[in-house]
Amino acid sequence: VIEVTEKEMPALRARLALELADPHTYPFFEFRIYRTESRLFLFHKVPHVISDRESLNIIFRDIADAYAGKELKPEGISLYGICDELNQMIESPLYAQIVSYYKRLLHDLKKWTAIPEDPTGLPAGQDIVVKTLSASAKQIASVKKALKVSGNVLFMGLMALSMAIQTGDSEITYAFSHNGRNDSRVKRTYGYLVNTGICRLDVRPSRTLAAFFRQIQK
């Protein structure tokens, strides 16, 4: 338990919220308890690479239930079990085929070139990629509102447009992650659970940005 004063607490909370976890020097999973003259504060730090938002809800609900003397429910599927299945998959012939495919793909991407400093010569609409790289949070929010898309959709579109610039292709295919908690058995599983999907996009310059982002949203 770390002793602090009520006066020090606001600045401490702000500083802790901005701390970044370094996997080389910082523990992956940490709790701290701070005590002021009248209150106790529980801080939990965990990097996103091993935890999603629902995991935080699970662990803090469990802490509240344990504090209240309630019996804790077990996980339906443990992440340890999932890791065992993944290890078995890595040893399979299918995994070797997947690795071989991506090695060939990355080899082909050596023809990529850097995005030019002056984007005016880029195909119509694709200069939004370069502009967004230096945009403020307020400007990005404005773009999302104008296009009527979420932040994830905007990011996916910009990624596709960047790949189109680099490769010169009019059709871009890439993988993306989405919610991996659509199985009731992992409702109480702690960890970073995602599924992988495949997105194929038409990025011809003749299309408007609105039409381009609508296909992603769909």
Salt bridges, closest charged atoms under 4 A:
GLU3 OE2 - ARG35 NH2 2.46
GLU6 OE1 - ARG39 NH2 2.85
GLU19 OE2 - ARG15 NH1 3.20
GLU19 OE1 - ARG32 NH2 3.36
GLU19 OE1 - LYS45 NZ 2.55
GLU30 OE2 - ARG32 NE 3.15
ASP52 OD2 - ARG181 NE 2.95
GLU54 OE2 - ARG61 NH2 3.12
ASP62 OD2 - ARG188 NH2 3.05
ASP108 OD1 - HIS107 ND1 3.97
ASP127 OD2 - LYS131 NZ 3.09
GLU171 OE1 - ARG200 NE 3.87
ASP183 OD2 - ARG185 NH2 2.74
ASP202 OD2 - ARG204 NH2 2.59
